[in-house]
Amino acid sequence: MIAVIAVALGACGSSGPAARPKTPATLQILALEPNAQVGPDVDVRVVLRHAHLVPSMQIGGTVRPREGHLHFSLDGRIVAMTNKLSEPLRNLTPGEHTVGVEFVAADHLPFANHVVAAVSFQVT
């Protein structure tokens, strides 16, 4: 019985979860300048370098450092998950907002080195 417990304990947690890969990708928001004053409709455009966009996949697939998709967020809340380099934001309320974009692996999880771009702007 003691041998069975020792084998079971040895199999648990010794290796831990697999480490997330790093990516060489870089991300930049093109369409919005910091502190820009815009109307209620904005098209957010980004440029992604050293990687390419692929459709998302189910958890458990192969994660590759140069493949992923984008999560667009507005004021800290994800508004789109896409394999496109632009996202329309419509009917924004007046005031200050922050848009963020993150390049994530095809399994929706971030890479070890988070690839994020963000900009704050004003809707008039």
VENLINKA-V293361 format. One record per residue. N is the residue number from 1. PHI is phi in whole degrees, -180 to 180 (NA if undefined). PSI is psi in whole degrees, -180 to 180 (* if undefined). D_LAST is the distance of its C-alpha to the last C-alpha in Angstrom with 2 decimals. Layout:
BEGIN
n: [N N]
phi: [PHI PHI]
psi: [PSI PSI]
d_last: [D_LAST D_LAST]
END
This chain:
BEGIN
n: [1 2 3 4 5 6 7 8 9 10 11 12 13 14 15 16 17 18 19 20 21 22 23 24 25 26 27 28 29 30 31 32 33 34 35 36 37 38 39 40 41 42 43 44 45 46 47 48 49 50 51 52 53 54 55 56 57 58 59 60 61 62 63 64 65 66 67 68 69 70 71 72 73 74 75 76 77 78 79 80 81 82 83 84 85 86 87 88 89 90 91 92 93 94 95 96 97 98 99 100 101 102 103 104 105 106 107 108 109 110 111 112 113 114 115 116 117 118 119 120 121 122 123 124]
phi: [NA -63 -63 -64 -64 -63 -66 -64 -67 -66 -80 -94 72 -71 -97 69 -70 -65 -70 -74 -75 -90 -124 -84 -63 -129 -138 -142 -84 -100 -78 -119 -88 -57 65 -63 -105 -132 -81 -75 -116 -133 -107 -89 -120 -131 -120 -116 -119 68 -163 -138 -88 -134 -62 -68 -134 -72 -57 108 -78 -79 -97 -118 -61 -104 -127 179 -142 -111 -109 -96 -129 -126 53 85 -115 -64 -114 -160 -127 -147 -110 -117 -89 -146 -150 -81 -117 -119 56 -72 -77 -59 124 -84 -137 -128 -108 -125 -135 -127 -87 -119 -65 -60 -90 77 -96 -70 -76 -58 -102 -59 -110 -133 -131 -148 -151 -100 -150 -118 -97 -99]
psi: [-43 -38 -39 -43 -42 -42 -42 -43 -36 -30 -18 124 -2 -35 -24 -179 154 140 144 142 157 156 147 1 148 153 138 135 127 -37 -23 130 150 135 19 150 122 169 -171 -11 126 138 114 122 142 163 135 128 149 21 171 159 138 159 154 162 170 152 138 -10 180 127 127 136 -25 12 139 -166 180 140 117 135 152 121 40 1 126 129 -14 145 115 162 32 155 11 157 126 137 122 152 44 143 150 148 -174 139 159 129 136 149 132 133 118 161 164 -18 12 -3 150 157 167 -39 102 133 101 143 144 154 141 146 169 128 125 *]
d_last: [71.52 70.44 70.24 67.91 65.55 65.61 64.73 61.92 60.44 60.79 58.80 55.91 53.23 55.22 53.00 49.71 46.80 46.39 44.20 40.97 41.16 39.18 37.29 37.02 33.58 30.57 26.96 24.03 20.43 20.04 16.83 14.30 14.85 14.62 11.55 9.91 6.34 6.13 5.75 7.35 10.60 11.87 15.53 16.86 20.08 22.69 26.10 29.02 32.15 35.68 35.27 34.56 32.91 35.19 34.85 34.91 38.34 40.05 40.87 44.20 43.81 44.25 41.43 41.29 39.51 38.09 36.95 34.03 30.72 27.09 25.30 21.50 19.78 16.38 16.35 20.14 20.94 22.51 20.92 23.29 26.69 27.50 29.72 27.15 25.18 21.85 19.87 17.19 14.48 13.37 11.47 9.49 8.38 5.27 6.64 8.93 10.96 14.16 15.84 19.58 22.33 26.00 29.06 31.60 35.16 36.04 37.04 33.43 34.49 33.29 35.61 37.42 35.08 31.58 29.57 25.89 22.81 19.46 16.23 13.32 9.77 6.26 3.81 0.00]
END
